[in-house]
């Protein structure tokens, strides 16, 4: 009889344990990286010349990009505009893999003297200035 009494007490204690409220804290962190493909349309048959460009370009306007030289990247923007991002120095790491990354900013802009492009190989190239690419006028 005492064995049954102990079994009943233990079963009651186990039931009381499962009725307790367990609390936990969960922290979720996320990071967004925008990958820019360099499969841009072929260059137009007209010569392009560089003109003074803006300090910043809206990130949402970038449709594609092409690595044309070791010290710059050409962006194709919505509306057909083309913009050249010139780097402070040569950036040979961009030619190693196809494509590069631009880390999104809070204001949604890519700005010279602030932002950089990151190669898939791990390199980072600071954008020195933007130049607007316009068709060369025949003289």
C-alpha positions as CSV (number, residue, x, y, z in Angstrom):
1,X,0.0,0.0,0.0
2,X,2.8,2.4,0.7
3,X,4.3,1.7,-2.7
4,X,1.0,2.9,-4.3
5,X,1.0,6.0,-2.1
6,X,4.6,6.9,-3.2
7,X,3.7,6.3,-6.9
8,X,0.7,8.6,-6.5
9,X,2.7,11.3,-4.9
10,X,5.4,11.1,-7.6
11,X,2.8,11.2,-10.4
12,X,1.3,14.4,-8.8
13,X,4.7,16.0,-8.5
14,X,5.4,15.3,-12.2
15,X,2.0,16.8,-13.2
16,X,2.8,19.9,-11.1
17,X,6.2,20.2,-13.0
18,X,4.5,20.3,-16.4
19,X,2.1,23.0,-15.3
20,X,4.9,25.5,-14.8
21,X,5.3,28.3,-17.4
22,X,8.7,28.3,-19.2
23,X,9.9,31.6,-20.6
24,X,12.6,32.2,-23.2
25,X,13.9,35.1,-25.2
26,X,14.5,34.9,-28.9
27,X,16.5,37.5,-30.9
28,X,16.2,37.5,-34.7
29,X,18.8,39.4,-36.8
30,X,18.7,39.7,-40.5
31,X,21.0,41.1,-43.2
32,X,20.1,42.0,-46.8
33,X,22.7,42.0,-49.5
34,X,21.8,43.0,-53.1
35,X,23.6,41.1,-55.8
36,X,24.1,42.9,-59.0
37,X,24.6,40.8,-62.2
38,X,27.0,42.0,-64.8
39,X,25.1,40.5,-67.7
40,X,24.2,43.9,-69.2
41,X,22.9,44.4,-72.7
42,X,25.7,44.8,-75.3
43,X,27.1,48.3,-75.6
44,X,25.4,50.6,-78.0
45,X,27.0,51.3,-81.4
46,X,27.5,55.0,-80.6
47,X,30.5,56.4,-78.8
48,X,29.8,57.5,-75.2
49,X,31.4,60.4,-73.5
50,X,31.5,61.1,-69.8
51,X,29.8,64.2,-68.3
52,X,29.4,65.5,-64.8
53,X,27.3,63.1,-62.8
54,X,25.3,63.2,-59.6
55,X,26.8,62.5,-56.2
56,X,24.2,59.7,-55.5
57,X,22.2,57.3,-57.6
58,X,18.9,55.6,-56.4
59,X,19.6,51.9,-55.8
60,X,16.2,51.0,-57.1
61,X,17.0,52.6,-60.5
62,X,19.9,50.2,-61.2
63,X,18.8,47.6,-63.7
64,X,22.2,46.1,-64.6
65,X,25.9,46.7,-64.7
66,X,29.0,45.9,-66.7
67,X,32.7,45.9,-65.7
68,X,34.3,47.8,-68.5
69,X,37.7,48.7,-67.0
70,X,39.7,47.9,-63.8
71,X,38.8,51.3,-62.3
72,X,35.1,51.6,-63.1
73,X,31.7,50.0,-63.4
74,X,29.0,51.1,-65.8
75,X,25.4,51.0,-64.5
76,X,22.3,50.8,-66.7
77,X,19.5,52.8,-65.0
78,X,15.7,52.9,-65.5
79,X,14.8,55.2,-68.3
80,X,17.8,54.2,-70.4
81,X,20.4,56.3,-68.7
82,X,23.9,55.0,-68.1
83,X,26.1,56.0,-65.2
84,X,29.8,55.2,-64.7
85,X,31.0,54.6,-61.1
86,X,34.7,55.5,-61.0
87,X,36.8,54.0,-58.2
88,X,39.5,55.7,-56.2
89,X,42.0,53.1,-57.4
90,X,42.1,50.1,-59.7
91,X,39.8,47.2,-58.7
92,X,41.0,44.0,-60.4
93,X,39.0,41.7,-58.1
94,X,35.8,42.6,-60.0
95,X,37.0,40.7,-63.1
96,X,37.6,37.4,-61.2
97,X,33.9,36.4,-60.7
98,X,30.8,37.5,-62.6
99,X,29.0,40.1,-60.6
100,X,29.5,42.1,-57.5
101,X,27.5,43.2,-54.4
102,X,26.3,46.6,-53.1
103,X,25.3,46.7,-49.5
104,X,21.9,48.5,-49.2
105,X,21.9,51.7,-47.3
106,X,19.1,53.2,-45.1
107,X,18.5,56.0,-47.6
108,X,18.3,53.6,-50.6
109,X,21.0,55.5,-52.5
110,X,24.5,54.6,-53.8
111,X,26.7,57.6,-53.2
112,X,30.3,58.5,-54.1
113,X,32.8,59.1,-51.3
114,X,30.6,56.9,-49.1
115,X,29.7,53.6,-50.7
116,X,31.6,50.8,-52.3
117,X,31.1,47.7,-54.4
118,X,32.2,44.4,-53.1
119,X,33.5,41.7,-55.4
120,X,32.4,38.1,-55.0
121,X,36.1,37.2,-54.4
122,X,36.1,39.4,-51.2
123,X,37.6,42.7,-52.5
124,X,36.1,46.1,-51.9
125,X,36.3,49.1,-54.2
126,X,35.3,52.6,-53.0
127,X,33.3,54.7,-55.4
128,X,35.1,58.0,-56.0
129,X,32.6,59.7,-58.3
130,X,29.7,59.1,-60.7
131,X,29.9,60.2,-64.4
132,X,26.9,60.4,-66.7
133,X,27.4,58.6,-70.0
134,X,25.9,60.4,-73.0
135,X,26.1,59.8,-76.7
136,X,28.9,61.7,-78.4
137,X,27.6,64.4,-80.7
138,X,28.9,64.4,-84.2
139,X,30.8,67.6,-85.1
